[in-house]
Amino acid sequence: MLLVEGSDLLTLRNFTLENPHQRSTLYDNQAETVYFNTSTTAAAARFVGREMNFLGQQDTIQLKGSVAYRC
């Protein structure tokens, strides 16, 4: 798990984050691997993932606030 709050230009590069969690029922749980919350900061907060692999069945990445994806 990676939790980041109050950061700008967090950059992850060239590795794999895998979420091995498997949901046991439809309603029971969550298991984020990356949780980046930009809504708690007054300044701009940017998350950059370059040459990354994010693997998982559910809830692997949770981003809050202004987010842009580039594939």
N, CA, C and O atoms as a GROMACS GRO file, in nm:
protein
  284
    1MET      N    1   0.084  -0.117   0.000
    1MET     CA    2   0.000   0.000   0.000
    1MET      C    3   0.088   0.123   0.000
    1MET      O    4   0.191   0.128   0.067
    2LEU      N    5   0.046   0.222  -0.076
    2LEU     CA    6   0.116   0.349  -0.084
    2LEU      C    7   0.015   0.460  -0.058
    2LEU      O    8  -0.080   0.476  -0.134
    3LEU      N    9   0.033   0.536   0.049
    3LEU     CA   10  -0.057   0.646   0.085
    3LEU      C   11   0.021   0.775   0.074
    3LEU      O   12   0.128   0.790   0.132
    4VAL      N   13  -0.035   0.870  -0.003
    4VAL     CA   14   0.030   1.000  -0.021
    4VAL      C   15  -0.072   1.109   0.003
    4VAL      O   16  -0.181   1.107  -0.054
    5GLU      N   17  -0.038   1.204   0.088
    5GLU     CA   18  -0.122   1.322   0.110
    5GLU      C   19  -0.031   1.444   0.117
    5GLU      O   20   0.077   1.439   0.175
    6GLY      N   21  -0.077   1.554   0.057
    6GLY     CA   22  -0.002   1.679   0.064
    6GLY      C   23   0.124   1.679  -0.019
    6GLY      O   24   0.222   1.742   0.020
    7SER      N   25   0.123   1.613  -0.131
    7SER     CA   26   0.242   1.605  -0.216
    7SER      C   27   0.211   1.662  -0.354
    7SER      O   28   0.097   1.659  -0.400
    8ASP      N   29   0.313   1.715  -0.419
    8ASP     CA   30   0.301   1.762  -0.556
    8ASP      C   31   0.410   1.697  -0.640
    8ASP      O   32   0.524   1.683  -0.596
    9LEU      N   33   0.374   1.659  -0.759
    9LEU     CA   34   0.464   1.593  -0.854
    9LEU      C   35   0.523   1.463  -0.800
    9LEU      O   36   0.641   1.436  -0.818
   10LEU      N   37   0.439   1.385  -0.734
   10LEU     CA   38   0.482   1.250  -0.696
   10LEU      C   39   0.504   1.173  -0.825
   10LEU      O   40   0.412   1.162  -0.907
   11THR      N   41   0.622   1.119  -0.844
   11THR     CA   42   0.655   1.048  -0.967
   11THR      C   43   0.697   0.905  -0.934
   11THR      O   44   0.789   0.882  -0.856
   12LEU      N   45   0.627   0.810  -0.996
   12LEU     CA   46   0.664   0.669  -0.988
   12LEU      C   47   0.710   0.629  -1.128
   12LEU      O   48   0.647   0.665  -1.227
   13ARG      N   49   0.820   0.555  -1.135
   13ARG     CA   50   0.874   0.525  -1.267
   13ARG      C   51   0.935   0.385  -1.273
   13ARG      O   52   1.015   0.346  -1.189
   14ASN      N   53   0.894   0.312  -1.377
   14ASN     CA   54   0.958   0.189  -1.420
   14ASN      C   55   0.957   0.076  -1.317
   14ASN      O   56   1.060   0.015  -1.289
   15PHE      N   57   0.841   0.048  -1.262
   15PHE     CA   58   0.825  -0.073  -1.181
   15PHE      C   59   0.679  -0.113  -1.181
   15PHE      O   60   0.595  -0.043  -1.237
   16THR      N   61   0.649  -0.224  -1.119
   16THR     CA   62   0.513  -0.279  -1.117
   16THR      C   63   0.460  -0.277  -0.974
   16THR      O   64   0.528  -0.318  -0.880
   17LEU      N   65   0.337  -0.228  -0.960
   17LEU     CA   66   0.265  -0.241  -0.834
   17LEU      C   67   0.151  -0.337  -0.857
   17LEU      O   68   0.066  -0.315  -0.944
   18GLU      N   69   0.148  -0.444  -0.780
   18GLU     CA   70   0.044  -0.546  -0.796
   18GLU      C   71  -0.040  -0.554  -0.670
   18GLU      O   72   0.012  -0.560  -0.559
   19ASN      N   73  -0.170  -0.555  -0.689
   19ASN     CA   74  -0.264  -0.571  -0.580
   19ASN      C   75  -0.315  -0.715  -0.582
   19ASN      O   76  -0.397  -0.750  -0.667
   20PRO      N   77  -0.267  -0.800  -0.491
   20PRO     CA   78  -0.307  -0.941  -0.493
   20PRO      C   79  -0.442  -0.969  -0.427
   20PRO      O   80  -0.490  -1.082  -0.429
   21HIS      N   81  -0.504  -0.864  -0.369
   21HIS     CA   82  -0.631  -0.882  -0.299
   21HIS      C   83  -0.741  -0.929  -0.394
   21HIS      O   84  -0.754  -0.878  -0.505
   22GLN      N   85  -0.818  -1.025  -0.348
   22GLN     CA   86  -0.934  -1.072  -0.424
   22GLN      C   87  -1.058  -1.054  -0.338
   22GLN      O   88  -1.062  -1.098  -0.223
   23ARG      N   89  -1.158  -0.991  -0.395
   23ARG     CA   90  -1.284  -0.969  -0.324
   23ARG      C   91  -1.351  -1.103  -0.298
   23ARG      O   92  -1.362  -1.186  -0.388
   24SER      N   93  -1.396  -1.123  -0.173
   24SER     CA   94  -1.460  -1.251  -0.140
   24SER      C   95  -1.610  -1.248  -0.162
   24SER      O   96  -1.671  -1.352  -0.188
   25THR      N   97  -1.672  -1.129  -0.151
   25THR     CA   98  -1.813  -1.114  -0.184
   25THR      C   99  -1.831  -0.984  -0.261
   25THR      O  100  -1.737  -0.905  -0.273
   26LEU      N  101  -1.948  -0.962  -0.313
   26LEU     CA  102  -1.974  -0.844  -0.394
   26LEU      C  103  -1.963  -0.714  -0.314
   26LEU      O  104  -1.926  -0.611  -0.371
   27TYR      N  105  -1.995  -0.716  -0.185
   27TYR     CA  106  -2.007  -0.592  -0.107
   27TYR      C  107  -1.909  -0.575   0.008
   27TYR      O  108  -1.922  -0.478   0.082
   28ASP      N  109  -1.813  -0.663   0.028
   28ASP     CA  110  -1.746  -0.667   0.158
   28ASP      C  111  -1.625  -0.579   0.179
   28ASP      O  112  -1.600  -0.542   0.294
   29ASN      N  113  -1.548  -0.541   0.076
   29ASN     CA  114  -1.423  -0.474   0.110
   29ASN      C  115  -1.358  -0.402  -0.009
   29ASN      O  116  -1.398  -0.416  -0.124
   30GLN      N  117  -1.256  -0.324   0.026
   30GLN     CA  118  -1.173  -0.257  -0.072
   30GLN      C  119  -1.028  -0.277  -0.031
   30GLN      O  120  -0.998  -0.305   0.085
   31ALA      N  121  -0.938  -0.263  -0.128
   31ALA     CA  122  -0.796  -0.281  -0.098
   31ALA      C  123  -0.713  -0.204  -0.200
   31ALA      O  124  -0.658  -0.263  -0.294
   32GLU      N  125  -0.704  -0.072  -0.182
   32GLU     CA  126  -0.628   0.010  -0.274
   32GLU      C  127  -0.478  -0.018  -0.261
   32GLU      O  128  -0.428  -0.044  -0.152
   33THR      N  129  -0.408  -0.012  -0.373
   33THR     CA  130  -0.263  -0.022  -0.371
   33THR      C  131  -0.202   0.118  -0.371
   33THR      O  132  -0.105   0.143  -0.300
   34VAL      N  133  -0.258   0.208  -0.450
   34VAL     CA  134  -0.216   0.348  -0.450
   34VAL      C  135  -0.337   0.434  -0.418
   34VAL      O  136  -0.440   0.426  -0.485
   35TYR      N  137  -0.324   0.518  -0.316
   35TYR     CA  138  -0.429   0.613  -0.280
   35TYR      C  139  -0.364   0.750  -0.280
   35TYR      O  140  -0.287   0.783  -0.189
   36PHE      N  141  -0.395   0.832  -0.380
   36PHE     CA  142  -0.336   0.965  -0.393
   36PHE      C  143  -0.449   1.065  -0.381
   36PHE      O  144  -0.534   1.075  -0.470
   37ASN      N  145  -0.451   1.142  -0.271
   37ASN     CA  146  -0.560   1.232  -0.242
   37ASN      C  147  -0.515   1.375  -0.264
   37ASN      O  148  -0.445   1.432  -0.180
   38THR      N  149  -0.555   1.435  -0.376
   38THR     CA  150  -0.516   1.572  -0.406
   38THR      C  151  -0.612   1.673  -0.346
   38THR      O  152  -0.581   1.792  -0.344
   39SER      N  153  -0.724   1.630  -0.297
   39SER     CA  154  -0.825   1.724  -0.248
   39SER      C  155  -0.791   1.780  -0.110
   39SER      O  156  -0.860   1.872  -0.064
   40THR      N  157  -0.688   1.729  -0.043
   40THR     CA  158  -0.654   1.777   0.091
   40THR      C  159  -0.549   1.887   0.089
   40THR      O  160  -0.513   1.938   0.195
   41THR      N  161  -0.497   1.925  -0.028
   41THR     CA  162  -0.392   2.026  -0.035
   41THR      C  163  -0.444   2.154  -0.097
   41THR      O  164  -0.534   2.150  -0.180
   42ALA      N  165  -0.388   2.268  -0.056
   42ALA     CA  166  -0.426   2.395  -0.113
   42ALA      C  167  -0.357   2.419  -0.247
   42ALA      O  168  -0.415   2.481  -0.336
   43ALA      N  169  -0.236   2.371  -0.262
   43ALA     CA  170  -0.159   2.389  -0.386
   43ALA      C  171  -0.194   2.278  -0.485
   43ALA      O  172  -0.266   2.184  -0.454
   44ALA      N  173  -0.141   2.293  -0.604
   44ALA     CA  174  -0.160   2.189  -0.706
   44ALA      C  175  -0.096   2.059  -0.658
   44ALA      O  176   0.008   2.061  -0.592
   45ALA      N  177  -0.157   1.950  -0.692
   45ALA     CA  178  -0.102   1.820  -0.656
   45ALA      C  179  -0.109   1.732  -0.779
   45ALA      O  180  -0.217   1.708  -0.835
   46ARG      N  181   0.005   1.684  -0.821
   46ARG     CA  182   0.011   1.606  -0.944
   46ARG      C  183   0.076   1.470  -0.918
   46ARG      O  184   0.172   1.459  -0.841
   47PHE      N  185   0.021   1.370  -0.982
   47PHE     CA  186   0.071   1.233  -0.974
   47PHE      C  187   0.118   1.193  -1.113
   47PHE      O  188   0.042   1.205  -1.210
   48VAL      N  189   0.241   1.146  -1.124
   48VAL     CA  190   0.296   1.105  -1.252
   48VAL      C  191   0.340   0.959  -1.241
   48VAL      O  192   0.419   0.924  -1.154
   49GLY      N  193   0.289   0.876  -1.330
   49GLY     CA  194   0.332   0.737  -1.340
   49GLY      C  195   0.392   0.715  -1.478
   49GLY      O  196   0.321   0.724  -1.578
   50ARG      N  197   0.520   0.685  -1.485
   50ARG     CA  198   0.587   0.666  -1.614
   50ARG      C  199   0.639   0.524  -1.622
   50ARG      O  200   0.706   0.473  -1.532
   51GLU      N  201   0.606   0.461  -1.734
   51GLU     CA  202   0.653   0.323  -1.759
   51GLU      C  203   0.617   0.231  -1.643
   51GLU      O  204   0.697   0.150  -1.599
   52MET      N  205   0.493   0.247  -1.594
   52MET     CA  206   0.447   0.171  -1.478
   52MET      C  207   0.348   0.064  -1.520
   52MET      O  208   0.281   0.075  -1.623
   53ASN      N  209   0.339  -0.040  -1.440
   53ASN     CA  210   0.235  -0.141  -1.452
   53ASN      C  211   0.160  -0.143  -1.319
   53ASN      O  212   0.220  -0.159  -1.213
   54PHE      N  213   0.028  -0.126  -1.327
   54PHE     CA  214  -0.058  -0.135  -1.209
   54PHE      C  215  -0.150  -0.256  -1.232
   54PHE      O  216  -0.235  -0.253  -1.320
   55LEU      N  217  -0.131  -0.360  -1.153
   55LEU     CA  218  -0.204  -0.484  -1.172
   55LEU      C  219  -0.296  -0.511  -1.055
   55LEU      O  220  -0.258  -0.490  -0.939
   56GLY      N  221  -0.418  -0.556  -1.084
   56GLY     CA  222  -0.509  -0.591  -0.977
   56GLY      C  223  -0.648  -0.617  -1.030
   56GLY      O  224  -0.682  -0.576  -1.142
   57GLN      N  225  -0.729  -0.685  -0.950
   57GLN     CA  226  -0.866  -0.715  -0.988
   57GLN      C  227  -0.963  -0.604  -0.950
   57GLN      O  228  -1.068  -0.590  -1.011
   58GLN      N  229  -0.928  -0.524  -0.850
   58GLN     CA  230  -1.017  -0.417  -0.803
   58GLN      C  231  -0.937  -0.315  -0.726
   58GLN      O  232  -0.834  -0.347  -0.666
   59ASP      N  233  -0.984  -0.191  -0.727
   59ASP     CA  234  -0.935  -0.086  -0.636
   59ASP      C  235  -0.783  -0.069  -0.636
   59ASP      O  236  -0.726  -0.034  -0.532
   60THR      N  237  -0.718  -0.093  -0.745
   60THR     CA  238  -0.573  -0.084  -0.746
   60THR      C  239  -0.526   0.060  -0.731
   60THR      O  240  -0.431   0.086  -0.657
   61ILE      N  241  -0.590   0.153  -0.800
   61ILE     CA  242  -0.553   0.294  -0.790
   61ILE      C  243  -0.677   0.375  -0.752
   61ILE      O  244  -0.782   0.362  -0.815
   62GLN      N  245  -0.664   0.459  -0.649
   62GLN     CA  246  -0.770   0.552  -0.615
   62GLN      C  247  -0.710   0.691  -0.612
   62GLN      O  248  -0.621   0.720  -0.531
   63LEU      N  249  -0.758   0.777  -0.702
   63LEU     CA  250  -0.708   0.913  -0.712
   63LEU      C  251  -0.823   1.008  -0.687
   63LEU      O  252  -0.931   0.991  -0.743
   64LYS      N  253  -0.802   1.108  -0.602
   64LYS     CA  254  -0.906   1.206  -0.572
   64LYS      C  255  -0.856   1.345  -0.607
   64LYS      O  256  -0.739   1.377  -0.587
   65GLY      N  257  -0.945   1.427  -0.660
   65GLY     CA  258  -0.910   1.563  -0.698
   65GLY      C  259  -0.899   1.572  -0.850
   65GLY      O  260  -0.961   1.494  -0.922
   66SER      N  261  -0.821   1.667  -0.898
   66SER     CA  262  -0.801   1.685  -1.042
   66SER      C  263  -0.698   1.584  -1.092
   66SER      O  264  -0.584   1.581  -1.045
   67VAL      N  265  -0.741   1.503  -1.186
   67VAL     CA  266  -0.655   1.395  -1.235
   67VAL      C  267  -0.660   1.390  -1.387
   67VAL      O  268  -0.767   1.405  -1.446
   68ALA      N  269  -0.545   1.370  -1.448
   68ALA     CA  270  -0.537   1.350  -1.593
   68ALA      C  271  -0.458   1.224  -1.619
   68ALA      O  272  -0.354   1.201  -1.558
   69TYR      N  273  -0.508   1.142  -1.711
   69TYR     CA  274  -0.439   1.020  -1.749
   69TYR      C  275  -0.381   1.037  -1.890
   69TYR      O  276  -0.444   1.096  -1.977
   70ARG      N  277  -0.263   0.986  -1.909
   70ARG     CA  278  -0.203   0.982  -2.041
   70ARG      C  279  -0.151   0.842  -2.064
   70ARG      O  280  -0.069   0.792  -1.988
   71CYS      N  281  -0.199   0.780  -2.169
   71CYS     CA  282  -0.158   0.642  -2.199
   71CYS      C  283  -0.067   0.638  -2.319
   71CYS      O  284  -0.022   0.531  -2.359
   0.00000   0.00000   0.00000
